[in-house]
């Protein structure tokens, strides 16, 4: 099922907007994540799509059909919540069977669907157990099964992995992706975890203060951020942000006393203060012709990667260094900025030029 959101707004009685002018096209059979910090409107958008809350303005379409006045029970959706919402007094079988009973299916059909779904999720040996006897991961599978047993056209998931430990989160998100791809079900996944969103999504909707900051693949958001918020939010290691001003065909960074000559894409006629943003992997260690020579003030070993915090003129920024044990705190490194991978933003955080 294709989902279209047109000019969605949601305001409180005091007119304070929770979401503002959300426009979105979600292709049938894809998994998209609603990503962003707490309070940005992720769950509100999901609940509007589900029909659990009513938008103040705008329209939700399923396959071109206006859903504004269609109640939640008639939208053909399955939902998985953060707290699983399983009935504690019912067995796993009865939890899965419950939505089918509400549809008044006969017992033979219910039994067949429950066993088919349980086998697909590999929980068929757990059907006799009640939720209290199941692990967190098993409870989550039952919750997913209860959403899928209805054979919905849309699967909505609200922070479904937040109660699991890291190892189980990874296993379960892989399972969710497998299920989604095998069933080709349109899925909307709410999360505040960018690693989680990047791992399983076809596309990511990054929300900020109730608006879409950027919509695209995880690659696009990382390598081509449309604004400073996206550049700062996306990335396991913080992007380096430095203030600069334009001088002729270069950008001057006063705090580093560095001129970065730019071969193309220079903003003409603007002398306003700007933000230079560059990711840690785009600052190279060089022996000759460095832009600066900076001091290592901290080293973090993160498994396959090692991050060094560098200090120069009382400014700290991060780079990747080889994981070979040859670099030590207090040492100095010549550094050069990759001009082709510098992002330029105005004071409002809007992207000004494209990097290559």
N, C-alpha and C positions, 0 to 999 in steps of 0.2 A: 504494500500500500504506500502510495506517495502521500506525504504530509506537507501542507503549505500553511505557513503562518503569515498573516498580513496585518501589519500595523497594530500589533498587540500592545495594549497598555493595561496596567493594573495599578490603581491608586486606592489609598485608604480614604476614609471619610474626611480626614483633614487635608485631602488633596495631595498628600505626599506620595510621589510615584515610587512603586516598587520595581516595575519594569516599564520601559519606555520605547515604543515604536520598534518592536521586534518583528523583523521580516526574515523569513527562512524557508528554504526549499529542501526537503529531505527526500532523497530518491528511494524508491521501493527496494527493499532487500538490503539496505545498508545499515551499518551501526554508527551512530553519531553520538559523541559525548557532549554534554553540557558541562563545561569546566569553568571554574572561577573560585574566588575566595568566598568565605562565608558572607551571606547577606547580599550576594550579587544578583539573585533572582532565579537561580537554577531550578530549584524545586517548584517555585511559582509557575515557571513556564511549563514544567512537566505536568503539574496539576491542572493547568488550563487545558493542555492537550488531552488529558484524561477525562476532563469534565468534572473534576472534583471541586474546582472553584471557577467562578465566572469572571472573565476579563471585563475591565471597564470599557475598553474599546477594542476593535479589531475582530478578525475572523480566523477560525481554524477550519481548514479543509482536509478531508480525507478523500483521496482520489477525486478531487474536484468538487466534492459534496460539502456544503456548508454544515458544520457540526455544532454551531453555536447553541442550538436548542435541542440537541440530541443528548439524552441523559447518559451517564457514565455506563450503565448496564447495557446500553444498546450501541456502544462504540466499538465493540469487538476488540477490546484490548486486554492484555494480561499485565499485571503489575507485581513487582517485587520490591519490598520495602526494606529499609535499613534494619528494622527490628524483626524481620521475617513474618510477624503477625500470624504465626501458626496457632491453631486452636489446641491448647495444652491437654484437654481432656479427650482429644481424638487421636487415633493412630495415624501414622503417615498415610496409610491407604485412605482413611476417611477424610484426612485433610485434602488429599488430591481429589477425592470423589465429591467433595462438598460443592464446588462450583458447577459440576455436572448435574448434581441433584437440584440445584437452583434452576437449571435449564430444563428440569423435568425429563431428563433422558431415562430410558428404561435401565434396569439393573444390569442386563447383559452388556449393553453398550458402555455403561459406566465402568464395569469391570474390565472390559477389553481396553478402553482408553487409558485407564489408570495403569494397567500392567504394561501397555505399550510405552507410555511415558516413563514409567519407572525403569524399564529395561534400557531405554535410551539414555537416561541419566545415571544408570548403574546404581540404582537404589532399590532394586526389586527385592533384595534380601532384607530390607529395612521396613517394609510396609506394615509389619505387625507392631512396630515400636511406636511409643508416644514421644513427642518432642523432647521431653526431659531425659530420655534415654539415648538421645542422639548427640553427636558432637556438633560444634558450630558449623563445620563444613557440611555435615549431613543435613542439618536443619536448613541450611541455605539451599541445598539441592532439592529438598522437599518444597521449599518456597518457590523455587524456579519451576519445579514440576507442576505445582498448583496453578501457576500462571500459564504454563504451556498446554496443560491438559485440555483447555477449552479450544485449542487450535486457533488462537487469536491472530488477527492481521497485524497487530502492533504490540511490541513488548516494551514496557516502560519500567526502568530500574532506577530507584532512588538510593544512592549510596549503598549498594547491596553488599559491599565487601568490608565496610568500615569496622565491623565487629570481629573480624578475623585477624589472626596473627599474619605477619608478613609472608611467610612461606605458604600458608594456606590461601592468602589473598592472591598470590601469583598463580597457584594451581587452579583456583576457582575462576579467575579472570580468563585463563586459557580455556577452561571448560565452557564459559559463557561464549567466548568467541567461536569455539567449535560448534556449539549448539546453534548460534546465530547463522553461521555460514552454511551449515548443513540444512537448516530449515528455511534459509533465505527470508527470515522474518525481519521486517523493519523494526529497528531497536533504538531506543533513546536511553542513554546511560548517564545518570547524574553523578559527578564526582568532583572533589576538590583536589584530587591527586593527579598531577600532570603525567607522571610515569604510567599510571593506570590508564588514563585516557589515550596516551600515545600508543600503548601496547595493543589495544584492542580496537581502536576506532578507524573507520574509513575516513571520517572527517571530525574535526573538533569545532564546537561553538564556544569561543572564549567570551565570557560575560564579565562586564565591569560596571558597577553602579547601575544595574538594570538595563544595560545596553549591550549590543554585540560589539565587542572590541575587534574581533576578527573571526572569520569562518573559513576554514581550509584544512588541508592535511597537516599532520604534525610536522612534516618536513617544511611546509610553507610557513607555518607559524614560527618555527625556529630559525629558518634561513632567510625569511623575507617578512619580518614583522612590520605591520602597518603602522604601529604607534609604539611609544615608549613603554606603555603598560604591557603590551604583548612581549616586547623584548625583555622586560624585567621578569615577567611571570613565567615565561617558558624557558626551560633550561635547568638541568640538574645543578649546575654551578652558576652562581649569579653572574650576569653580564656586567662588564666594567663600564661605568658611566662617568664621563668627564665633561666639564664645561669647556666650551670653546667659542671662538669668534672667527668670522671669515676675514681673511686678509688676502686680497688679490685672488690668486688661484690656489690658495692654501687655507687650511684651518689651523688656527693657533690655539694651543692649549696652555693657558697661562700657568696653571699649577705645575706643569711639567716643563714649561719653557720649550715646547716642541712645536715645530711647524710641520703639518702633514700636507704635502703637495698632492693635489688631486688632478688626474689627467682629464677627467670628464665629469659631467654631472654637477659642476659647481654652481651654487645658487648665485644668480647675478644680482648685484645691487643691494644685498642684504648684509647689514653689519650688526644685526641683533645677536645677543648671546644665544648659543646653541648648546645642544647636548651631543657629544660624541659617544657612541656605544660600540663596544667591541668585545666579542666573546673570548674567553681565555685561550681557546685553541688557535685564535688568530693573532696571537702575540708570539713571535718566534724568538728563540734564543740564538743570538748571532755573536760571532767573534769580531767581525769587522763592520764598520759603519752602523753602529746601533743608533736608534733614536734616543735612548736613555740607557744608563747603567744603574740598575736598581738593586736593592738589598733584599735578600730572603729573610723574612721575619717569622714565617711559619710554614711547616710542611705537613700536609695531610695525606696519608696513604689510604686510598679507597679501593683496594684490590688491584684491578688492572690499571687504574689511573692514580697518578700522584699529582696533587695540587699544591702549588706554592703561592703564598701570599707575599707579594712584593711591596716594598716601600720606597718611595722616591719623593723628596720634597714634602714630607708629611702626608702623602697620598698613598693609600693602600689599594692594590688591585690584584687579581688572581690570574695565574697562568698554569698551563700544564707543563710538567717537567718529566724527563725520562725516569722510569722506575728502575733505577740501577744503583741507588745508594750513594752516588757520587756527589750529590748536592746536599749541602748542610745549611742549617740556620746560621745566618750571619755572613754567608757568602754573597758575592756580587755577580750579577749576570747582565750581559749586554742584551737589550731587547729591541725588537723592531716590529712596528705595527703593520699588519697587512692592509694596505690601502684599498684593496679590492673587497675587503670584508668589513668595512667601517659603515655603521649606520649613523645617519644624521637626523636629528629631531629638533623641532623648534621648542620654545619655552613651554608651549602648551602640550608638548608630547607628540605632535603630529610628524610623521615621516616626511622628510624633505627631498632626499635623493635616494636612488636605488643603488645598492651594491651589486656587484657582478655575481 
